[in-house]
Amino acid sequence: MSATPDYRRYRCLSIEKTDGLATVTLDRPENGNRIDRDFHHELQDIWRDLADDREVRAVLLTGAGQYFSVGGNVKGMLERPGGDVFAEGETIEPRGARKIVQNLLDCEVPVVCAVNGDCIGLAATVALFCDITVCAEDARIGDPHVRIGLVAGDGGAVIWPMLVGPNRAKEFLMRGTLLSGAEAARIGLVNYAVPREAVLEKARAIARELADGPPWAIRWTKLAVNKAIKDQVNLILDASFALEMATFATEDHREAVRAFIEKRTPRFTGR
């Protein structure tokens, strides 16, 4: 095990370390930190590297630019070969979504997320699986898979019910609702909502407190709580992801993508 992983290989993420605190930034602001294949793989790997880094005692996760992340590339889905998750022939194994969630939960050091702007789809899943989430009051957060004819399969069906209860979670996921950060905090989806200009400061202060705290007491408290979350991951995630893959093959999905590109209301037929 390497005491100091080589973070220079990351292209979609930037990593800075200061006195035990690692700041990880989603760093493709030119496209809204959109999660493509390479981004997806880096989101799998970064949590293992941070877990192996003996110099890291806490992690702060945020996004560069106006958005935390706009999620996946909806426009590119129309050209995607059948069954592929990404555009233009980019493929990923179904276990990829599981790896992101599992590696994040297995990362023993505490992870604080600063949602500095809109946080959509898989990005929302990542933010909500972090240990503490601070969100801009005016940022939108949500998992709108259904709006493009897909099942919320990459973790939303796991974590939303645990945070806000099954009925609220079903409503938000089945309607593809985007909540404001203020509303998300009010119902307990995120820990805090603050003015956009204060998000990073608030999140960094919490992460610094954790980095300066008793490492094993904090890590093992996280480990204990995460046991219940991991049970839900094992119960739900494989099924939800398989169902998402099935909806990729539907005509309703392709119609939703065409409507998104053409800026019109989709006409769903149940095919």
C-alpha positions in Angstrom: 0.0 0.0 0.0 1.4 3.4 -1.0 1.5 6.0 1.7 1.2 8.8 -0.8 -0.8 7.9 -4.0 0.1 9.8 -7.2 -2.8 12.1 -7.8 -1.2 13.5 -11.0 -2.9 10.9 -13.1 -6.3 12.5 -12.4 -7.6 14.7 -15.3 -11.2 15.3 -14.2 -10.4 15.9 -10.6 -7.9 18.1 -8.9 -6.6 17.2 -5.4 -4.8 19.4 -2.9 -3.7 18.4 0.5 -3.1 20.8 3.5 -2.4 19.6 7.0 -4.3 16.4 6.7 -7.2 17.8 4.7 -7.6 16.7 1.1 -9.7 19.0 -1.1 -11.1 17.1 -4.1 -12.6 19.3 -6.8 -14.7 18.2 -9.8 -12.6 20.1 -12.3 -14.3 20.2 -15.7 -16.1 23.6 -15.4 -16.1 24.2 -19.1 -18.9 21.5 -19.4 -20.5 21.9 -16.0 -18.4 19.0 -14.5 -20.5 16.6 -16.7 -19.8 13.0 -15.7 -18.5 11.2 -18.8 -16.7 7.8 -18.9 -13.3 9.1 -17.7 -14.9 11.2 -15.0 -16.9 8.1 -13.9 -13.7 6.0 -13.6 -11.9 8.7 -11.6 -14.9 8.9 -9.2 -14.4 5.2 -8.6 -10.7 5.4 -8.0 -10.2 8.5 -6.0 -11.8 7.1 -2.8 -9.4 4.2 -2.7 -6.4 6.5 -3.2 -7.7 8.8 -0.4 -8.3 5.8 1.9 -4.7 4.6 1.2 -3.1 8.0 1.8 -1.7 8.1 5.3 -1.5 11.9 5.2 -5.2 12.4 4.8 -7.5 12.6 7.8 -10.5 14.3 6.2 -11.8 15.1 2.7 -13.6 18.1 1.3 -15.4 17.5 -2.0 -16.6 20.4 -4.2 -17.1 21.5 -7.8 -15.2 24.0 -9.9 -17.1 26.8 -11.6 -20.8 27.5 -11.5 -22.0 24.0 -10.9 -21.2 21.1 -8.6 -22.1 18.8 -11.6 -24.8 18.8 -14.2 -24.7 15.0 -14.2 -24.5 12.9 -17.4 -24.4 13.8 -21.0 -28.1 13.6 -22.0 -27.6 14.9 -25.6 -25.0 12.3 -26.3 -27.3 9.4 -25.3 -29.1 9.6 -28.6 -26.0 8.5 -30.5 -25.1 5.8 -28.0 -25.1 2.2 -29.3 -27.8 0.1 -27.7 -27.0 -0.9 -24.1 -24.1 1.5 -23.7 -24.2 3.9 -20.8 -22.1 6.6 -22.4 -22.1 8.3 -25.8 -20.1 7.5 -29.0 -19.2 4.0 -28.1 -18.1 4.7 -24.5 -19.0 1.8 -22.4 -18.8 0.9 -18.7 -19.4 -2.3 -16.8 -22.6 -2.3 -14.7 -20.4 -2.7 -11.6 -19.0 0.8 -12.2 -21.9 2.6 -10.4 -21.6 0.1 -7.5 -17.8 0.8 -7.3 -18.3 4.5 -6.9 -20.8 4.0 -4.0 -18.9 1.2 -2.4 -15.5 2.9 -2.6 -17.0 6.1 -1.1 -18.6 4.2 1.8 -15.3 2.2 2.3 -13.2 5.3 2.5 -12.6 5.5 6.3 -11.7 9.1 6.5 -14.7 11.5 6.8 -15.9 13.2 3.6 -17.6 16.6 3.7 -19.3 17.7 0.5 -19.7 21.4 -0.5 -22.5 21.6 -3.1 -21.5 24.9 -4.6 -24.1 24.8 -7.5 -26.6 22.6 -9.3 -26.0 18.9 -8.4 -27.9 16.6 -10.7 -28.3 12.8 -11.2 -25.2 10.7 -10.3 -23.6 13.9 -8.9 -26.5 14.1 -6.4 -25.9 10.4 -5.5 -22.3 11.1 -4.8 -23.0 14.2 -2.7 -25.7 12.4 -0.6 -23.5 9.4 0.1 -20.9 11.8 1.6 -20.8 12.0 5.4 -21.9 15.6 5.7 -23.3 17.8 2.9 -23.4 21.6 2.8 -25.5 23.0 0.0 -25.9 26.5 -1.5 -29.4 27.7 -0.7 -30.1 28.5 -4.4 -28.5 25.4 -5.9 -30.8 22.7 -7.3 -30.2 19.1 -6.2 -32.1 16.1 -7.6 -32.1 12.8 -9.4 -34.2 13.4 -12.6 -33.5 10.0 -14.3 -37.2 9.5 -15.0 -37.3 12.7 -17.0 -35.2 11.0 -19.6 -37.1 7.7 -19.3 -34.6 5.9 -17.0 -34.8 4.3 -13.6 -32.9 6.1 -10.8 -30.6 3.2 -10.7 -27.1 4.4 -9.7 -27.7 4.9 -6.0 -30.7 7.3 -5.7 -33.1 4.5 -4.8 -30.8 3.6 -1.9 -29.9 6.9 -0.3 -32.9 9.1 -0.8 -35.3 6.9 1.3 -32.7 6.6 4.0 -32.5 10.4 4.3 -36.1 11.6 3.8 -38.2 8.4 4.1 -39.7 6.1 1.4 -42.7 8.1 0.4 -41.0 11.4 0.0 -38.1 9.6 -1.8 -40.6 7.9 -4.2 -42.3 11.2 -5.0 -39.0 13.0 -5.7 -37.5 10.2 -7.7 -40.7 9.3 -9.7 -41.3 13.0 -10.5 -37.6 13.8 -11.1 -37.9 16.8 -8.7 -35.1 19.3 -8.4 -35.1 20.8 -4.9 -33.5 24.0 -3.8 -30.7 23.6 -1.3 -32.9 25.4 1.2 -35.7 22.9 0.8 -33.2 20.0 0.8 -31.9 21.2 4.2 -35.4 21.7 5.6 -36.4 18.1 5.0 -33.1 16.6 6.0 -31.8 15.6 2.6 -28.6 17.7 3.2 -27.1 18.9 6.5 -26.9 22.6 5.9 -28.0 25.2 3.3 -26.1 28.5 3.3 -25.7 31.4 0.9 -23.7 30.3 -2.1 -20.7 32.5 -1.2 -20.5 30.8 2.2 -20.7 27.1 1.1 -17.0 26.4 0.8 -16.1 28.2 4.0 -18.8 26.3 6.0 -17.8 22.9 4.6 -14.1 23.5 5.0 -14.6 24.5 8.6 -16.4 21.2 9.3 -13.8 19.2 7.4 -11.0 20.9 9.2 -12.6 20.1 12.6 -12.8 16.5 11.5 -9.2 16.5 10.3 -8.0 17.8 13.6 -10.1 15.4 15.7 -9.3 11.9 17.0 -8.8 9.9 13.8 -9.8 6.5 14.9 -12.8 7.6 17.0 -14.1 9.5 14.0 -13.3 6.8 11.4 -14.8 4.0 13.4 -18.0 6.0 14.2 -18.4 6.4 10.4 -17.7 2.7 10.0 -20.5 1.8 12.5 -23.1 4.1 10.9 -22.2 3.0 7.4 -23.0 -0.6 8.2 -26.7 0.1 7.8 -26.1 2.1 4.6 -24.1 -0.8 3.1 -26.8 -3.2 4.0 -29.2 -1.1 1.9 -26.7 -0.9 -0.9 -26.4 -4.7 -1.0 -30.2 -5.0 -0.9 -31.1 -2.5 -3.6 -28.3 -1.3 -5.8 -27.8 -4.2 -8.2 -31.6 -4.5 -8.8 -32.0 -0.7 -9.4 -29.0 -0.6 -11.7 -30.3 -3.6 -13.7 -33.7 -1.9 -14.1 -31.9 1.3 -15.2 -30.1 -0.7 -17.9 -33.4 -2.1 -19.1 -34.9 1.3 -19.5 -32.0 2.4 -21.7 -33.5 0.0 -24.3 -37.0 1.6 -24.3 -38.4 3.9 -26.9 -39.6 6.2 -24.1 -36.0 6.8 -23.2 -35.1 7.7 -26.7 -38.1 9.9 -27.1 -37.2 11.7 -23.8 -33.7 12.4 -25.1 -35.0 13.6 -28.5 -37.4 15.9 -26.7 -34.6 17.2 -24.4 -32.5 18.1 -27.5 -35.5 19.6 -29.4 -36.7 21.5 -26.2 -40.2 20.1 -26.3 -42.4 18.0 -24.1 -41.9 14.3 -24.6 -44.7 12.0 -25.8 -44.4 8.8 -23.8 -46.1 5.6 -25.1 -44.9 2.9 -22.7 -42.7 1.2 -25.3 
